[in-house]
Amino acid sequence: MSEYTITTFLETAIYPLFDLTDTEEQILRSETKIVTLNKESLLIKENMIANDLFFIDRGLIRSFYHKDYREINTEFFFENDFFTALTSFLTGEKTRLNFQCLEPSEIIVIPKALIDNLLLQDQKWHLLLNRILKKEFIKKCRRESSFLLCDSNERYLSFLEQFPLSESRIPLFHIASYLGISPETLSRIRSKKINQIDISQVHKI
């Protein structure tokens, strides 16, 4: 990993939460790595155990399930996002999720064993884990509430609010899958003028 990349990672993701000792910084620099991946590369496949936490330095990732020969998108991750198959990461069980690059990507890989060791050494590392869990919990709650409370137009507006400029980076059929609608329905929604709808109730759940 280049010094520039790991330094940027530490300044972006770690130092805003807490300071590092010299030993901790040295460990992170030596035991994390960066992988450069092509578009459509898979980082995690279903039936794997998630033994790493990932941080996106550059690129775009989607997570999805396979069901009835279809791919159902569950989330998108952009620059400066942490991601992994969290249930598998926390429990050691195999995941049913897949994580795939939608763009050429540079990903920082942090082994779970390293995180577990750091957590044992200093409780401050729980701040990082709590931050990741909190962000993912809020995203999942908002998505669930949008399916329960909103029609397809409102879900699309909520998506654009959550992921600004996403349409220039995410293929529309992937957005349609995430929204639980057909590509044809999404095209109709996008082709007509949609009045801005108050979706504040979604954000309060």
C-alpha positions as CSV (number, residue, x, y, z in Angstrom):
1,M,0.0,0.0,0.0
2,S,1.3,3.4,-0.8
3,E,2.1,5.7,2.1
4,Y,-0.2,8.3,0.6
5,T,-3.2,5.9,0.6
6,I,-2.8,4.6,4.1
7,T,-2.2,8.1,5.4
8,T,-5.3,9.3,3.7
9,F,-7.2,6.4,5.1
10,L,-6.0,7.2,8.6
11,E,-6.8,10.9,8.3
12,T,-10.2,10.2,6.8
13,A,-11.5,7.2,8.8
14,I,-9.6,6.9,12.0
15,Y,-8.1,10.2,13.3
16,P,-11.6,12.0,13.4
17,L,-12.6,9.3,16.0
18,F,-9.4,9.0,18.1
19,D,-5.7,9.2,18.1
20,L,-3.4,6.3,17.5
21,T,-0.3,5.2,19.4
22,D,2.8,4.8,17.3
23,T,2.5,1.0,17.7
24,E,-1.2,1.0,16.5
25,E,-0.3,3.1,13.5
26,Q,2.6,0.8,12.6
27,I,0.4,-2.2,12.9
28,L,-2.2,-0.7,10.7
29,R,0.4,0.2,8.1
30,S,1.9,-3.3,8.1
31,E,-1.3,-5.4,8.3
32,T,-3.8,-3.6,6.1
33,K,-3.4,-3.8,2.4
34,I,-4.9,-2.2,-0.7
35,V,-6.3,-4.2,-3.6
36,T,-7.0,-2.7,-7.0
37,L,-10.0,-4.3,-8.6
38,N,-11.6,-4.2,-12.1
39,K,-15.2,-3.5,-12.7
40,E,-17.5,-6.5,-11.9
41,S,-14.9,-8.1,-9.6
42,L,-16.4,-9.8,-6.6
43,L,-14.9,-9.1,-3.1
44,I,-17.3,-11.3,-1.1
45,K,-19.3,-14.2,-2.6
46,E,-22.3,-16.0,-1.1
47,N,-21.4,-19.0,1.2
48,M,-18.1,-17.2,2.2
49,I,-17.3,-16.1,5.7
50,A,-16.5,-12.4,5.8
51,N,-13.1,-12.2,7.5
52,D,-12.2,-8.7,6.4
53,L,-13.6,-5.2,6.7
54,F,-13.2,-3.0,3.6
55,F,-12.9,0.7,3.1
56,I,-13.4,2.3,-0.3
57,D,-10.6,4.7,-1.3
58,R,-11.9,4.9,-4.9
59,G,-14.8,3.2,-6.6
60,L,-18.3,1.9,-6.1
61,I,-19.6,-1.4,-4.7
62,R,-23.0,-3.0,-4.6
63,S,-24.3,-5.8,-2.4
64,F,-26.9,-8.3,-3.7
65,Y,-28.6,-11.6,-3.2
66,H,-29.3,-14.3,-5.8
67,K,-33.0,-15.4,-5.9
68,D,-34.8,-17.3,-8.6
69,Y,-32.1,-16.6,-11.1
70,R,-32.3,-12.8,-10.3
71,E,-29.9,-10.5,-8.6
72,I,-31.6,-8.3,-5.9
73,N,-29.5,-5.3,-4.9
74,T,-29.5,-4.5,-1.2
75,E,-27.0,-1.6,-0.8
76,F,-24.5,0.7,-2.6
77,F,-21.2,1.8,-1.1
78,F,-19.2,4.8,-2.3
79,E,-15.8,6.5,-1.5
80,N,-15.0,6.7,2.2
81,D,-17.5,4.0,3.1
82,F,-16.7,1.0,5.2
83,F,-18.5,-2.2,4.2
84,T,-18.5,-6.0,4.7
85,A,-21.1,-8.7,5.1
86,L,-21.8,-7.5,8.6
87,T,-23.8,-10.5,10.0
88,S,-21.1,-12.9,8.7
89,F,-18.3,-10.6,10.0
90,L,-19.8,-10.5,13.5
91,T,-21.0,-14.1,13.8
92,G,-18.5,-16.1,11.7
93,E,-21.4,-17.6,9.7
94,K,-21.5,-17.9,6.0
95,T,-23.1,-15.0,4.2
96,R,-25.7,-15.1,1.4
97,L,-24.7,-11.7,0.1
98,N,-22.4,-10.9,-2.7
99,F,-20.3,-7.7,-3.0
100,Q,-19.3,-6.5,-6.5
101,C,-17.4,-3.6,-8.0
102,L,-19.5,-1.4,-10.3
103,E,-16.4,0.6,-11.2
104,P,-12.7,0.0,-11.1
105,S,-12.0,0.3,-7.4
106,E,-9.2,0.7,-4.8
107,I,-10.2,-1.0,-1.6
108,I,-8.4,-1.0,1.7
109,V,-8.6,-4.4,3.4
110,I,-8.6,-4.7,7.2
111,P,-8.4,-8.2,8.6
112,K,-11.0,-9.1,11.2
113,A,-8.3,-10.7,13.3
114,L,-6.5,-7.3,13.4
115,I,-9.7,-5.5,14.5
116,D,-10.4,-8.1,17.1
117,N,-6.8,-7.7,18.5
118,L,-7.1,-3.9,18.6
119,L,-10.4,-4.2,20.4
120,L,-8.8,-6.3,23.1
121,Q,-6.0,-3.8,23.5
122,D,-8.0,-0.6,23.8
123,Q,-11.7,0.1,24.1
124,K,-11.5,3.1,21.9
125,W,-11.7,0.9,18.9
126,H,-15.3,0.2,19.7
127,L,-15.9,3.8,18.5
128,L,-15.0,2.7,15.0
129,L,-17.1,-0.4,15.1
130,N,-20.0,1.5,16.6
131,R,-19.8,4.1,13.9
132,I,-20.0,1.5,11.2
133,L,-22.9,-0.3,12.8
134,K,-24.8,2.9,13.5
135,K,-24.5,4.0,9.9
136,E,-25.6,0.6,8.5
137,F,-28.5,0.4,11.0
138,I,-29.8,3.8,10.0
139,K,-29.5,3.0,6.3
140,K,-31.4,-0.3,6.7
141,C,-34.1,1.3,8.8
142,R,-34.7,4.0,6.2
143,R,-34.8,1.5,3.4
144,E,-37.3,-0.7,5.3
145,S,-39.5,2.3,6.1
146,S,-39.4,3.4,2.5
147,F,-40.8,0.1,1.4
148,L,-43.5,0.2,4.0
149,L,-44.6,3.8,3.7
150,C,-43.7,5.0,0.3
151,D,-44.8,4.3,-3.3
152,S,-42.3,3.8,-6.1
153,N,-42.1,7.6,-6.9
154,E,-41.3,8.4,-3.3
155,R,-38.7,5.6,-3.0
156,Y,-37.0,6.9,-6.1
157,L,-36.8,10.5,-4.6
158,S,-35.6,9.1,-1.3
159,F,-32.9,7.2,-3.2
160,L,-31.7,10.3,-5.0
161,E,-31.6,12.1,-1.7
162,Q,-29.5,9.4,-0.1
163,F,-27.2,8.9,-3.1
164,P,-26.7,12.3,-4.8
165,L,-25.3,12.0,-8.4
166,S,-25.8,8.2,-8.2
167,E,-27.6,8.0,-11.6
168,S,-24.3,9.0,-13.4
169,R,-22.5,6.1,-11.8
170,I,-25.1,3.3,-11.1
171,P,-26.8,1.6,-14.1
172,L,-30.5,2.2,-14.0
173,F,-31.4,-1.6,-13.9
174,H,-29.4,-1.8,-10.6
175,I,-31.2,1.2,-9.2
176,A,-34.5,-0.5,-10.2
177,S,-33.5,-3.7,-8.4
178,Y,-32.6,-1.7,-5.3
179,L,-36.0,0.0,-5.3
180,G,-37.9,-3.2,-5.9
181,I,-39.4,-2.1,-9.2
182,S,-38.9,-3.0,-12.8
183,P,-36.6,-1.1,-15.1
184,E,-39.6,-0.1,-17.2
185,T,-41.3,1.4,-14.1
186,L,-38.2,3.3,-13.2
187,S,-38.0,4.7,-16.8
188,R,-41.6,5.9,-16.6
189,I,-40.9,7.6,-13.2
190,R,-37.8,9.3,-14.6
191,S,-39.5,10.4,-17.8
192,K,-42.3,12.4,-16.2
193,K,-42.0,15.4,-13.9
194,I,-42.2,14.4,-10.3
195,N,-43.2,16.9,-7.7
196,Q,-41.0,16.9,-4.6
197,I,-42.7,14.8,-1.9
198,D,-42.2,15.3,1.8
199,I,-40.5,12.2,2.9
200,S,-39.4,13.4,6.3
201,Q,-41.5,10.7,8.0
202,V,-39.1,8.1,6.4
203,H,-36.1,9.8,8.0
204,K,-37.7,9.8,11.4
205,I,-38.1,6.0,11.6
